[in-house]
Amino acid sequence: MTVSYVSSAEKAAAVVRHIEKKTVGYSKAAARDLAPRNITVNVTQAGLMDTDMFAPFKEAAPALFSTIAIQRYAKLEEVAVGVVFFASPAASYITGAVIDIEGGYSA
């Protein structure tokens, strides 16, 4: 694991975009490879959440909120809905998909 300090909201956003791109690419490849075994692989991209992991970036929150249409933290329950859906039988024919639960960040 690599942990680093990001000194600005712009740098934090660039790091997040890079990680998202890699995660989605890996997941789509895994979805193609595992689908013949009836194993689905999907991605839930969560927005900013007020957690201990976000604590080092609290001072950047106002700048980050300005890039999010809803302009607040995501609630755990809001993100959990996507995760529960992908884990449910209702999503048995869905693989390689991405749900963005990020308050309009990518809008």
URBELJO-V311894 format. One record per run of one state. SS is the DSSP state (H for helix, E for strand, L for the rest). FROM is the first residue (numbers start at 1). LEN is the number of residues. Records with the same first field share a line. If there is no record, write none. Layout:
BEGIN
SS = FROM-LEN ; FROM-LEN
END
This chain:
BEGIN
L = 1-8 ; 38-5 ; 47-2 ; 50-2 ; 66-8 ; 75-1 ; 88-1 ; 92-6 ; 102-6
H = 9-29 ; 52-14 ; 76-12 ; 89-3
E = 43-4 ; 49-1 ; 74-1 ; 98-4
END
